[in-house]
């Protein structure tokens, strides 16, 4: 049996049942007389977890129409593309001592759970980006964080050193298809830190080279208004935090702050291992979003409390008919 058949046969209860139900509703969202548009959000370290293996195909097949991600996910997709073979896997990562961690640092690695990213790739990318930042800071021409990644994808020297197939990069797929990538909180990333450092030093003239978060929100307003005039818009959230909260807020912004009568999100699914707690957004149940005028009572809502590195590829496989 294929993956879809496996899910239908075995995923019957608890988080498994919720996973299958969410996948079916996602697939159905594109069928009928009024097919929908889907926003996917990425928190956590999904790019380092190589979610691009399935997400890139979702983008190419027209199952994802916009991405909102942390800046770490944006950059780490490119890091993986050009330095995959230099990564180090630590199978016994739960047993690492403080001294083991220091040894990894001394060897030039930054650890993300079981995967260690080499510091060399970050400095290689910085050497490419610095000229772009300087040029656009001097001209006053602000670019989205993703647009700088697209420049890297067009770099002929880097193309000669890809260590995974380009088709496994979700950023490359987004560039090719032309879907928007919103990246709030650019400063909360390795490249964002480097950019701030170079501005502080005066190597880059000013911060204007990168589109700010509020300016990105303005662009998201335009995207939502345009897409909602065509059909319903869904929201598939991996993890929580700013990657999820930033885009979902565009609906109450338009309805309450702009006083425009637009539809709410028409599908909602979140994969998270966070639990409902005192004020924690990542573990908040979907119904809480009703009070914020993000979701309606009738909206299909799913909360899968599990490991997104396991669940998201299964959902995507089902939607793709694998």
Secondary structure, DSSP 8 states (H G I E B T S, - for coil): --HHHHHHHH--SHHHHHHHHHHHHHHHTT-SSS--EEEEEE-TTTTTTTTHHHHHHHHHTTS--EEEE-HHHHHHHHHHHHHGGG-EE-TTGGG--HHHHHHHHHTTEEEETTEEEEHHHHHHHHHHHHHHHHHHHHHT--B-HHHHHHHHHT-HHHHTT-SS-GGG-HHHHHHHHT-EEE---TTSSHHHHHHHHHHHHTSS--GGGB--HHHHHHHHHHHHHHHHTTS-EEEEEES-HHHHHHHHTHHHIIIIIS------EEEEEEE-S----SS-STT--GGGGGTTTSEEEEEEEEEE-S-HHHHHHHHHHHHHT-
